[in-house]
């Protein structure tokens, strides 16, 4: 698989890696040689992902959250409270994740990609009972 695969949806890219998915199958690929650094499968397409600007870690999220660290390998977060990530953003070397904004577990979580510690920051019920929207103000 290469980034030029017609079905590859790229979520993030650095000078070293490509993070993307083909439908429910997610990949972190080393650009230099096409090596698959990690592969993961999701129920439904992954919604979001990012690669550390220093290329030390990557995270991809959707039905569950997967964190790859260059020195520590792959860690998955798949409990019910971490399911259905809708979006993520990098903030002060931490990853903020918006979880299921239309569901009963709607919340913003913070993931430290170096320690693999994830903790809930707050509930997020702003979209509960509202129609689906691609862009969410959080």
N, C-alpha and C positions, 0 to 999 in steps of 0.2 A: 504494500500500500504506500502510496506517495501522496503528497499534498495535492498533486494534480489529478488524483482520482476524482472522477466526475461527481461522485456523491459525497465527497469529504466536505464537512462543514467545519471550518477552522474557527475555534473559539479564542485562541491566542497564539502568538508567535514571537520568538526572540531570534537573535542571531544564531542560536544553537538548536532550539527545539521548535516543533510544531505541536500544538495541542488541539485535537479535534475529534470528530466522530463521524462515522458512517452509520446513520440510523441509531441503533441502540448500542453499538460497539464504539468505545472510546479508546483513543491512542495518544501516547506521547511519543513522538518520533524525533530521533536525532537527525538533523538536516545533513550533516557531513556524509553519513553512510546509509541513511534510511533505516537504521536500527530502531526496533520497537523498544523503548525504554520501559514502558508498561502498557498493558492492555487491560481494559475493564469492560464489563457489560452492565447495562442499565435496563430497567423496565421502563420503556419510553426513552425518548432521546434525552441526552444530557442537556440542561438548559444554559449552563454557564461554566466558565473556567478561566484560569489565569496561570501564568508562569512567572515566577520570581524574576525580576530584572537581572539578578545575578546568576540565574539558572540553577539555584540550589534546590528548588521545590516547585511543584505544580499542584493545582487543585482543580478538580472537575466535579460538578454537582448537578443533581437532578433528583431522581428517585432516591438516591443516597449521595453521600459525599465521599470522595476519594482524595486522599492527600499522598502525594509521592514526595519523598525527600531523598536527595542524592546519597546521603550517608545512612539513612534509616529505613529506606524502602517504602512500602505502601501501607497506609493505614486507612481503613474504611470506617465510616460512621453511618450506621444504617438503622438506628433505633427509630421508633415512630416519631419522636420529636425532631429528628434530623431529616425526615423524608420530605421530598418535593421542594427542594431548593428552587427558587424562582430567579434569583439574581445574586451576584456577589460584587464586592468592591474591596480594593486594597486600601487600608487606612493605617498609617503609622506602623508599618511592618506586620500588621494583623489583617486577617481576612474577615470581613463582615458578610454574613450570609442572610438573605431574606428567605425565610422558610414559609411555604404554603400560605400566602397572604389571604386566601379565601377560606381557609379551613380552621378547625378548632385548635390546631397547634401553631397558628400564625405567630411568628416571632422573628427577632433579629438575634442571631448568634454570632459570637466572635471566636475565630479559630486562630491559634498561634501556630503557624506552619513549622516552626523550629521545634517546639515542645510537643506538638500534636495535642494540645489541651484545647478543648472546645467548651465554651460556657455561654449560657443564655444572657443576653444583655437586657432584653425587654420584650414584652408581648407586642404584637403589631396587628391590631384588629381594625385598622383604618379601612380595609377593603372587604371586611366580612359582610356578606349579604349584597355586595355590589357585583356588577357584571365583570367578566374577564376583561383585562386590559394588558396589552403587550408592555407598555411603559408604566412603571409604578414609581410614584414619588415616595421615597423612603429615606 
